[in-house]
């Protein structure tokens, strides 16, 4: 073997066979070794560049395998042979984990310290590298927590909506104050009601007598103006307004000043009645029992933090309105004593508007019954115009279940015909007082707060059904829905419910049906911005 080293440096090494092999063979060997050396350098260079990317790719597959694959090789196989589409497998795994989590935590109660937002969930999953089952578990708890917050917000929104109905708008306060001032400075506002020439009509049975128990001046004016404007013969009507001592002055002033546009109107305060001491005692007892029922239901709702399913106890909230304790709402049981010389009257609540002539109501044959009311509804069979008995009463108590049927429709109050002559021949008022005492002895558990439940019991079997078109109620509730033709054809629209038409929370569509009868030309109405 011979080594030849060039004088210019080590550029090449020639290894020759001592046996003198041909040059051709030696040259081929040198060329092959030169080619292998360059390839090795190039290969090392390429590997230095590619290997980091391969490592990152493989690491990604390994990390992904914790949530979507059974093993890294499984993920690699999916990537190589199915184009990298693992969404179906991940979806199936997530579904399975959610089902398992639902089975393990069916009550939906999240643990203390649970995440508050989806961003926190993402950080939690990223930092701690949770698997898909842990992701499903935390996601479910987060969603349930959000659902509870939404449900709680709905409950409180409903409570606040009912609380808003308890207030009296500033405009109504303004009207009462200005009318009180008019009464003190304006002799016309203190004029006698009705005028002397019309006093005889107050007890004349040939006229049609309407009774309104109210402490709302504006509401009373709408009831009377709507009745008069839609009457065929308005001169046949006589209106009797009974109010409290506080409201008597502004109420008298309004109808004295606006007497030209009204028929015969009598305004009388409770302080002007001279009742026997026995009646005073019974009235006080009645109010105290209603207060006890009210307080019991209020405390129950307060203790539960108003945590009820929407629609279940909304009636309780409505019944807890302080107006349920107002004396004027319970005086209807003493109407025969308030008007001893009248035989037949129509009682209208102050939250109604009249759209049709009411004269034929006095001609309705009650068939010996005491009260005429709407039972049936415009919506057809198995549909009540208002509520069913089960919405008012506790049918788990034998006193209730033995006297009423829970799925029967309760008749509507707010527009009723009363035969006072037939009433005086019954013991309805005494029965009403007896039911109140039974409620006390039964632990105040027989019915919801309000005047209507014991009224339904006292008038049981003495009520005559009227045509449904006479009375459409519920316009003051949130869930009221009625076809436009029904609203137009109804004789009386009743804004029963918290959303009275003079409140901002009322429905603007049905509120316009009430506002059209407000005396917008009256200077006090304009000054107090009633129409705004």
KOLMI-944248 format. One line per field, with one value per residue (C-alpha): z, x, y; residue in one letter. Coordinates in steps of 0.05 Angstrom, whole numbers, plus 5000, padded with zeros to 4 digits. Last residue first. Example, Ala and Ser with C-alpha at 12.3 -4.5 7.8 and 13.67 -1.06 7.14 Angstrom:
2
w [5143_5156];
u [5273_5246];
v [4979_4910];
rest [S_A];
REM end
This chain:
532
w [5601_5600_5674_5668_5734_5700_5643_5688_5730_5669_5647_5572_5579_5613_5613_5572_5516_5570_5585_5516_5508_5568_5529_5480_5529_5576_5647_5682_5678_5723_5708_5670_5730_5722_5787_5764_5744_5689_5674_5606_5607_5549_5509_5433_5421_5469_5438_5367_5387_5408_5481_5515_5588_5616_5652_5687_5687_5629_5669_5659_5601_5625_5589_5530_5574_5580_5652_5702_5762_5832_5896_5901_5934_5952_6019_5992_5932_5977_6024_5965_5935_5991_5988_6017_5991_6021_6076_6113_6166_6221_6216_6274_6239_6172_6207_6236_6166_6140_6194_6176_6103_6125_6167_6106_6062_6110_6059_6051_6050_5989_5950_5958_5943_5875_5856_5785_5780_5744_5785_5808_5761_5777_5798_5746_5772_5772_5849_5865_5926_5993_6016_5987_6024_6095_6083_6075_6019_5973_5994_5958_5909_5847_5860_5850_5778_5751_5706_5644_5652_5595_5593_5538_5497_5498_5508_5579_5624_5695_5686_5744_5768_5843_5891_5856_5847_5773_5761_5705_5670_5662_5704_5660_5598_5614_5609_5542_5515_5524_5599_5630_5693_5748_5796_5807_5784_5825_5787_5832_5848_5906_5935_5999_6047_6008_6054_6094_6031_6008_6071_6038_5985_6041_6034_5980_6012_6078_6045_6064_5994_5973_6007_5949_5977_5933_5871_5902_5922_5852_5825_5867_5814_5751_5754_5800_5870_5910_5937_5990_6020_6087_6052_6016_6081_6117_6065_6068_6144_6143_6092_6130_6195_6159_6131_6202_6228_6173_6186_6262_6251_6205_6255_6312_6270_6250_6323_6340_6292_6231_6221_6153_6139_6160_6104_6054_6005_5933_5896_5821_5777_5705_5686_5637_5672_5740_5726_5783_5832_5808_5819_5885_5917_5901_5925_5992_6003_5991_6062_6093_6052_5989_5968_5899_5880_5807_5780_5708_5669_5642_5603_5554_5500_5545_5515_5535_5603_5622_5597_5636_5700_5701_5678_5733_5786_5762_5765_5836_5865_5935_5909_5921_5859_5859_5796_5802_5741_5753_5765_5836_5859_5920_5894_5843_5896_5905_5833_5844_5904_5864_5872_5903_5937_5915_5950_5885_5862_5924_5903_5956_6001_5951_5898_5945_5955_5880_5872_5923_5892_5822_5845_5881_5817_5776_5825_5811_5869_5887_5900_5827_5829_5884_5837_5783_5836_5856_5783_5771_5834_5809_5739_5767_5810_5748_5710_5768_5774_5700_5706_5762_5722_5662_5705_5739_5670_5643_5704_5695_5620_5625_5677_5631_5573_5609_5648_5628_5693_5659_5597_5631_5685_5637_5592_5652_5675_5607_5610_5672_5747_5763_5824_5892_5930_5892_5842_5856_5794_5831_5779_5796_5782_5726_5695_5697_5662_5608_5600_5595_5542_5501_5507_5484_5425_5405_5411_5367_5314_5316_5304_5231_5219_5146_5161_5150_5176_5227_5253_5256_5293_5342_5354_5361_5415_5453_5467_5431_5442_5509_5532_5460_5444_5487_5452_5384_5401_5425_5359_5320_5364_5356_5281_5277_5318_5274_5208_5211_5244_5202_5139_5160_5181_5115_5076_5113_5103_5030_5021_5052_5012_4945_4959_4979_4914_4872_4906_4892_4819_4809_4837_4791_4730_4749_4743_4803_4814_4868_4919_4914_4917_4969_4949_5002_4981_4998_5054_5037_4977_4975_4961_5004_4970_5010_4982_5000];
u [3062_2986_2982_3030_3008_2996_2958_2912_2901_2880_2829_2831_2863_2802_2826_2780_2831_2881_2847_2850_2921_2942_2926_2982_3030_3029_3034_3100_3095_3034_2966_2942_2952_3006_2997_2938_2867_2864_2791_2762_2686_2638_2686_2682_2747_2788_2762_2776_2848_2860_2881_2947_2959_3023_3049_2984_2945_2900_2876_2801_2752_2680_2614_2636_2638_2561_2540_2536_2491_2521_2486_2512_2577_2573_2609_2662_2679_2681_2729_2777_2764_2786_2861_2915_2917_2872_2860_2926_2913_2925_2858_2827_2844_2815_2753_2744_2748_2698_2649_2654_2637_2579_2552_2555_2522_2465_2409_2346_2386_2423_2358_2341_2413_2412_2484_2511_2587_2645_2710_2703_2710_2682_2730_2735_2728_2791_2798_2727_2700_2667_2697_2766_2767_2750_2790_2856_2900_2859_2894_2856_2868_2901_2865_2799_2817_2838_2812_2769_2779_2794_2770_2722_2732_2779_2723_2716_2662_2650_2630_2590_2519_2509_2452_2416_2341_2345_2395_2352_2391_2352_2401_2458_2420_2439_2514_2528_2596_2670_2676_2745_2764_2815_2767_2727_2654_2594_2528_2468_2399_2353_2375_2347_2397_2458_2518_2485_2471_2542_2573_2606_2634_2673_2734_2772_2754_2787_2855_2892_2895_2921_2986_3001_3016_2962_3005_3065_3024_2995_3066_3075_3083_3090_3165_3192_3201_3259_3228_3283_3250_3243_3214_3162_3139_3140_3095_3047_3040_3035_2979_2938_2946_2927_2864_2846_2856_2814_2754_2758_2758_2697_2661_2673_2649_2586_2569_2581_2525_2547_2540_2571_2605_2674_2671_2671_2615_2616_2550_2550_2489_2510_2580_2607_2578_2599_2673_2688_2644_2669_2742_2731_2693_2749_2802_2766_2745_2814_2839_2772_2764_2722_2652_2631_2558_2542_2471_2457_2393_2418_2472_2419_2456_2518_2588_2609_2577_2611_2679_2672_2651_2706_2758_2739_2744_2814_2837_2811_2839_2813_2761_2695_2652_2577_2534_2459_2413_2352_2281_2301_2303_2348_2401_2353_2319_2383_2382_2349_2394_2459_2495_2542_2540_2591_2658_2699_2655_2675_2748_2801_2800_2773_2821_2879_2854_2849_2921_2944_2905_2930_3003_3000_2972_3029_3082_3060_3035_3078_3058_3064_3140_3143_3111_3163_3218_3194_3191_3261_3284_3257_3286_3354_3353_3338_3395_3443_3421_3434_3503_3520_3493_3536_3599_3586_3577_3640_3680_3658_3666_3737_3755_3731_3769_3836_3863_3929_3936_3954_3911_3848_3848_3862_3804_3757_3777_3759_3692_3672_3661_3698_3678_3704_3651_3624_3568_3499_3469_3433_3452_3526_3549_3500_3511_3586_3580_3537_3586_3645_3611_3593_3664_3692_3644_3662_3736_3729_3689_3738_3798_3810_3886_3883_3857_3920_3977_3942_3899_3959_3998_3941_3938_4013_4008_3958_3883_3868_3830_3845_3913_3931_3934_3996_4031_4011_4038_4103_4110_4101_4150_4202_4192_4201_4265_4290_4283_4340_4393_4371_4382_4453_4471_4447_4486_4549_4538_4523_4587_4628_4593_4607_4681_4686_4653_4699_4761_4738_4723_4792_4826_4789_4806_4877_4890_4914_4989_4998_5014_4943_4936_4909_4907_4893_4867_4872_4922_4964_4998_5053_5004_5008_5014_5006_5027_5000];
v [6221_6224_6240_6299_6330_6397_6363_6323_6386_6425_6374_6364_6295_6267_6195_6150_6136_6117_6051_6019_6049_6008_5945_5957_5990_5930_5956_5965_6041_6041_6074_6013_5967_5915_5876_5832_5847_5899_5882_5898_5903_5894_5851_5856_5893_5851_5787_5812_5827_5755_5747_5736_5754_5724_5786_5801_5866_5848_5787_5795_5794_5807_5811_5770_5708_5706_5706_5648_5656_5648_5625_5553_5575_5649_5641_5594_5638_5699_5662_5655_5725_5771_5758_5714_5642_5590_5539_5540_5594_5543_5508_5547_5612_5589_5565_5635_5665_5613_5633_5707_5691_5647_5705_5751_5699_5685_5691_5734_5798_5772_5761_5835_5855_5821_5833_5838_5830_5863_5859_5787_5728_5660_5605_5550_5479_5437_5435_5414_5450_5434_5368_5384_5450_5427_5363_5401_5376_5419_5483_5536_5594_5564_5497_5533_5548_5615_5669_5658_5583_5536_5464_5483_5546_5606_5657_5632_5606_5629_5702_5730_5742_5745_5730_5672_5668_5654_5712_5740_5794_5859_5899_5873_5897_5970_5957_5990_5969_5986_5994_6000_5964_5977_6012_5950_5951_5927_5927_5938_5909_5921_5988_6019_5988_6012_6006_5950_5908_5925_5895_5835_5882_5917_5871_5908_5976_5954_5947_5883_5855_5924_5905_5858_5789_5759_5774_5740_5680_5675_5673_5609_5556_5597_5603_5549_5576_5604_5668_5669_5608_5643_5704_5663_5630_5696_5729_5670_5676_5752_5752_5700_5740_5805_5772_5751_5821_5852_5807_5818_5893_5888_5844_5893_5952_5914_5901_5974_5994_6033_6108_6119_6186_6161_6110_6168_6181_6206_6204_6214_6230_6236_6261_6312_6373_6346_6355_6404_6366_6299_6318_6355_6298_6249_6299_6306_6233_6204_6204_6188_6125_6116_6094_6118_6109_6121_6130_6112_6124_6190_6152_6123_6084_6079_6075_6146_6139_6074_6097_6163_6127_6076_6127_6176_6122_6104_6176_6186_6122_6105_6057_6019_6031_6017_6025_6037_6032_6076_6050_6029_6103_6108_6155_6184_6227_6267_6293_6361_6374_6367_6301_6315_6383_6435_6435_6437_6495_6534_6533_6546_6484_6434_6459_6445_6375_6368_6391_6340_6283_6298_6304_6237_6207_6237_6212_6141_6099_6040_5968_5946_5956_5904_5854_5867_5863_5794_5771_5797_5761_5695_5705_5723_5660_5618_5651_5640_5568_5557_5587_5539_5481_5502_5507_5440_5407_5439_5416_5344_5344_5372_5321_5267_5297_5295_5354_5384_5425_5490_5483_5454_5507_5563_5540_5535_5604_5632_5595_5633_5625_5562_5521_5541_5504_5446_5449_5420_5389_5334_5283_5282_5212_5197_5265_5254_5187_5217_5276_5228_5186_5247_5273_5206_5203_5274_5260_5199_5238_5296_5251_5271_5267_5246_5177_5135_5178_5220_5164_5119_5171_5180_5105_5103_5156_5113_5107_5172_5237_5266_5240_5223_5297_5305_5248_5273_5343_5312_5275_5339_5377_5322_5319_5394_5391_5332_5368_5420_5378_5319_5358_5379_5308_5281_5333_5316_5242_5251_5290_5234_5179_5214_5222_5148_5127_5171_5141_5071_5085_5116_5054_5007_5049_5057_4983_4945_4947_4893_4945_4967_5041_5087_5159_5210_5278_5350_5347_5406_5437_5384_5329_5267_5199_5138_5070_5000];
rest [X_X_X_X_X_X_X_X_X_X_X_X_X_X_X_X_X_X_X_X_X_X_X_X_X_X_X_X_X_X_X_X_X_X_X_X_X_X_X_X_X_X_X_X_X_X_X_X_X_X_X_X_X_X_X_X_X_X_X_X_X_X_X_X_X_X_X_X_X_X_X_X_X_X_X_X_X_X_X_X_X_X_X_X_X_X_X_X_X_X_X_X_X_X_X_X_X_X_X_X_X_X_X_X_X_X_X_X_X_X_X_X_X_X_X_X_X_X_X_X_X_X_X_X_X_X_X_X_X_X_X_X_X_X_X_X_X_X_X_X_X_X_X_X_X_X_X_X_X_X_X_X_X_X_X_X_X_X_X_X_X_X_X_X_X_X_X_X_X_X_X_X_X_X_X_X_X_X_X_X_X_X_X_X_X_X_X_X_X_X_X_X_X_X_X_X_X_X_X_X_X_X_X_X_X_X_X_X_X_X_X_X_X_X_X_X_X_X_X_X_X_X_X_X_X_X_X_X_X_X_X_X_X_X_X_X_X_X_X_X_X_X_X_X_X_X_X_X_X_X_X_X_X_X_X_X_X_X_X_X_X_X_X_X_X_X_X_X_X_X_X_X_X_X_X_X_X_X_X_X_X_X_X_X_X_X_X_X_X_X_X_X_X_X_X_X_X_X_X_X_X_X_X_X_X_X_X_X_X_X_X_X_X_X_X_X_X_X_X_X_X_X_X_X_X_X_X_X_X_X_X_X_X_X_X_X_X_X_X_X_X_X_X_X_X_X_X_X_X_X_X_X_X_X_X_X_X_X_X_X_X_X_X_X_X_X_X_X_X_X_X_X_X_X_X_X_X_X_X_X_X_X_X_X_X_X_X_X_X_X_X_X_X_X_X_X_X_X_X_X_X_X_X_X_X_X_X_X_X_X_X_X_X_X_X_X_X_X_X_X_X_X_X_X_X_X_X_X_X_X_X_X_X_X_X_X_X_X_X_X_X_X_X_X_X_X_X_X_X_X_X_X_X_X_X_X_X_X_X_X_X_X_X_X_X_X_X_X_X_X_X_X_X_X_X_X_X_X_X_X_X_X_X_X_X_X_X_X_X_X_X_X_X_X_X_X_X_X_X_X_X_X_X_X_X_X_X_X_X_X_X_X_X_X_X_X_X_X_X_X_X_X_X_X_X_X_X_X_X_X_X_X];
REM end
